[in-house]
Amino acid sequence: MVNALDVARYVKTTADLKQWQSKDLQKLVYFTQAWHLAWTGRALFDEPFEAWPDGPVVRSVYAENRYGDMKVSEVAFDEETSGILDAIIAHYAPLGMDKLIALTHADAPWIEARKGLDPDEPSRNEISMKTMLDFYTAQALVDGDSAPSRPAYVVEADADVVRSTAADVIDRWSEGLALLATR
């Protein structure tokens, strides 16, 4: 598994973020984690997000990029991860800081973690990964037009294995499907 700093370096480089765009970086890293969870069912990295007044923040990314001087280095990910990161960056990076903050403030994971806090009150409350998973999975299913497009990721499979698996599925479902067809 990668870490949040690897993702932040990739995002900063790919989105061509400037030194002063640290809030944009945090929000883009948040959306990469959120959509990776929704699309794969797995976290992209383990570090938690905290619900700060201006939106989700990963403390390690904040510490490294506090003054916009995070060292950018080449980071390589597998094809699936790179595709997801690129799709999120393409969808969200053009929106700008104010829109990114507004989007995170409107989402259940951040709202849940900020419950009971004043708008400008500092917080180290962690945003629940489960809430992120549930919320963004629902967004992917319900809000297809405003959600980013999931990139296709094709894994080569042995044709005999595919045929065998398909035959097993057909055998398992044929009785149930036949019953449904008669109703």
Summary of the structure (lengths in Angstrom):
residues: 183
radius of gyration: 19.7
end to end distance: 48.1
largest distance: 67.0
contacts: 496
relative contact order: 0.16
helix: 58%
strand: 4%
